[in-house]
């Protein structure tokens, strides 16, 4: 057998098989398009429930009252609202009060507020020990007349906007036979209410009645005292007692603007030479003192006015009115002299602020949250009176 020929045949078949394999395999072609998505699988098991925003203890139950943060009796999403900081809206009175002393303690006053109407009774001895500061009355003779004016302030002070609309008439006060504008009737004892005033009524006439209320005045007297009744309708219908009040906003204390008090002021002539020229208005001088609308002063050296100033927040709680007097200063050449003076002694009120003026100096004994309208300083050794328990 020829082995060389057999080897050649074997080698030829191998070459043919290799060629066939290479021909069959060729180069790799491009990928074909994706097939259609298969059907969705089944849903998985539900996860655990979340915690509701109101569920403070995370027990899944609305627990009253702890989780009823808005206090409406229901635990729901309304209880998820952020709460205000503690104490927001708390107030502290803007003034502290104590009993008047000296000459200033002689002017008493009692005011009450009901159904939008103020009723105030002022009383003072007919004569005092300070004739240079107080008008001296003698109502035993019908020839004695006393000039006066009256002003009403509704949650306001003596700014231009509240002074110009006032009735500045120069009225007179006298006894029951004097023919005065306001005729005081004799009484056997101190009047305690409007029914005890039996004389004719004098009603003031403000120049702008929409801005300033008219006041109905009556008067009485006995052997020692003179009494004046004032009744007027509060134009805003509310009892304004928030003079200089402090309020907490959650961060700091401040004195919001627009908080004042209701008042009545009576101005009596003591010894001026020009009272009849316009009553109280003749003594209101505009633009004389920097930073102020004006100041009240007399027009001639040595002349004085007597001022009775009842204040709903600062004098009424202790049964007083503020007794002051008005003196002369030399107009624009003297812009520093204070011309509205307190009478001898001490008054009822003082401002409730610390040395820096940024915080109250006093608060109620049961603060925070007392929101008391008045703060009263008791004399040393005093205590609050409570009903007796045997």
Secondary structure in CASP SS format (residue, H / E / C, confidence):
PFRMAT SS
TARGET T0000
AUTHOR 0000-0000-0000
METHOD secondary structure of the structure
MODEL  1
X C 1.00
X C 1.00
X H 1.00
X H 1.00
X H 1.00
X H 1.00
X H 1.00
X H 1.00
X H 1.00
X H 1.00
X H 1.00
X H 1.00
X H 1.00
X H 1.00
X H 1.00
X H 1.00
X H 1.00
X H 1.00
X H 1.00
X H 1.00
X H 1.00
X H 1.00
X H 1.00
X H 1.00
X H 1.00
X C 1.00
X C 1.00
X C 1.00
X C 1.00
X C 1.00
X C 1.00
X C 1.00
X C 1.00
X C 1.00
X C 1.00
X C 1.00
X C 1.00
X C 1.00
X C 1.00
X C 1.00
X C 1.00
X C 1.00
X C 1.00
X C 1.00
X C 1.00
X C 1.00
X C 1.00
X C 1.00
X C 1.00
X C 1.00
X C 1.00
X C 1.00
X C 1.00
X C 1.00
X C 1.00
X C 1.00
X C 1.00
X C 1.00
X C 1.00
X C 1.00
X C 1.00
X C 1.00
X C 1.00
X C 1.00
X C 1.00
X C 1.00
X C 1.00
X C 1.00
X C 1.00
X C 1.00
X C 1.00
X C 1.00
X C 1.00
X C 1.00
X C 1.00
X C 1.00
X H 1.00
X H 1.00
X H 1.00
X H 1.00
X C 1.00
X C 1.00
X C 1.00
X C 1.00
X C 1.00
X C 1.00
X C 1.00
X C 1.00
X C 1.00
X C 1.00
X E 1.00
X E 1.00
X C 1.00
X C 1.00
X E 1.00
X E 1.00
X E 1.00
X C 1.00
X C 1.00
X C 1.00
X E 1.00
X H 1.00
X H 1.00
X H 1.00
X H 1.00
X H 1.00
X C 1.00
X E 1.00
X E 1.00
X E 1.00
X E 1.00
X E 1.00
X E 1.00
X E 1.00
X C 1.00
X C 1.00
X E 1.00
X E 1.00
X E 1.00
X E 1.00
X E 1.00
X E 1.00
X E 1.00
X E 1.00
X E 1.00
X C 1.00
X C 1.00
X C 1.00
X C 1.00
X C 1.00
X C 1.00
X C 1.00
X C 1.00
X C 1.00
X C 1.00
X C 1.00
X C 1.00
X C 1.00
X C 1.00
X C 1.00
X C 1.00
X C 1.00
X C 1.00
X C 1.00
X C 1.00
X E 1.00
X E 1.00
X E 1.00
X E 1.00
X E 1.00
X E 1.00
X E 1.00
X E 1.00
X C 1.00
X C 1.00
X C 1.00
X C 1.00
X C 1.00
X C 1.00
X H 1.00
X H 1.00
X H 1.00
X H 1.00
X C 1.00
X C 1.00
X C 1.00
X C 1.00
X C 1.00
X C 1.00
X C 1.00
X E 1.00
X E 1.00
X E 1.00
X E 1.00
X E 1.00
X C 1.00
X C 1.00
X C 1.00
X C 1.00
X C 1.00
X C 1.00
X E 1.00
X E 1.00
X E 1.00
X E 1.00
X E 1.00
X C 1.00
X C 1.00
X C 1.00
X C 1.00
X C 1.00
X C 1.00
X C 1.00
X H 1.00
X H 1.00
X H 1.00
X C 1.00
X C 1.00
X C 1.00
X C 1.00
X C 1.00
X E 1.00
X E 1.00
X C 1.00
X C 1.00
X C 1.00
X C 1.00
X C 1.00
X C 1.00
X C 1.00
X C 1.00
X C 1.00
X C 1.00
X C 1.00
X C 1.00
X E 1.00
X E 1.00
X E 1.00
X E 1.00
X E 1.00
X E 1.00
X C 1.00
X C 1.00
X C 1.00
X E 1.00
X E 1.00
X E 1.00
X E 1.00
X E 1.00
X E 1.00
X E 1.00
X E 1.00
X E 1.00
X C 1.00
X C 1.00
X C 1.00
X C 1.00
X C 1.00
X C 1.00
X C 1.00
X C 1.00
X C 1.00
X C 1.00
X C 1.00
X C 1.00
X E 1.00
X E 1.00
X E 1.00
X C 1.00
X C 1.00
X C 1.00
X C 1.00
X E 1.00
X E 1.00
X C 1.00
X C 1.00
X C 1.00
X C 1.00
X C 1.00
X C 1.00
X C 1.00
X C 1.00
X E 1.00
X E 1.00
X E 1.00
X E 1.00
X E 1.00
X E 1.00
X E 1.00
X C 1.00
X C 1.00
X C 1.00
X C 1.00
X C 1.00
X H 1.00
X H 1.00
X H 1.00
X C 1.00
X H 1.00
X H 1.00
X H 1.00
X H 1.00
X H 1.00
X E 1.00
X E 1.00
X E 1.00
X C 1.00
X C 1.00
X C 1.00
X C 1.00
X C 1.00
X C 1.00
X C 1.00
X E 1.00
X E 1.00
X E 1.00
X C 1.00
X E 1.00
X C 1.00
X C 1.00
X C 1.00
X C 1.00
X C 1.00
X C 1.00
X E 1.00
X E 1.00
X E 1.00
X E 1.00
X E 1.00
X E 1.00
X E 1.00
X C 1.00
X C 1.00
X C 1.00
X C 1.00
X H 1.00
X H 1.00
X H 1.00
X C 1.00
X E 1.00
X C 1.00
X E 1.00
X E 1.00
X E 1.00
X E 1.00
X E 1.00
X C 1.00
X E 1.00
X C 1.00
X C 1.00
X H 1.00
X H 1.00
X H 1.00
X C 1.00
X C 1.00
X C 1.00
X C 1.00
X C 1.00
X C 1.00
X E 1.00
X E 1.00
X E 1.00
X C 1.00
X C 1.00
X C 1.00
X E 1.00
X C 1.00
X C 1.00
X E 1.00
X E 1.00
X E 1.00
X C 1.00
X C 1.00
X C 1.00
X C 1.00
X C 1.00
X C 1.00
X C 1.00
X C 1.00
X C 1.00
X C 1.00
X C 1.00
X C 1.00
X C 1.00
X C 1.00
X C 1.00
X C 1.00
X C 1.00
X C 1.00
X C 1.00
X C 1.00
X C 1.00
X C 1.00
X C 1.00
X E 1.00
X E 1.00
X C 1.00
X C 1.00
X C 1.00
X C 1.00
X C 1.00
X C 1.00
X C 1.00
X C 1.00
X C 1.00
X C 1.00
X C 1.00
X C 1.00
X C 1.00
X C 1.00
END
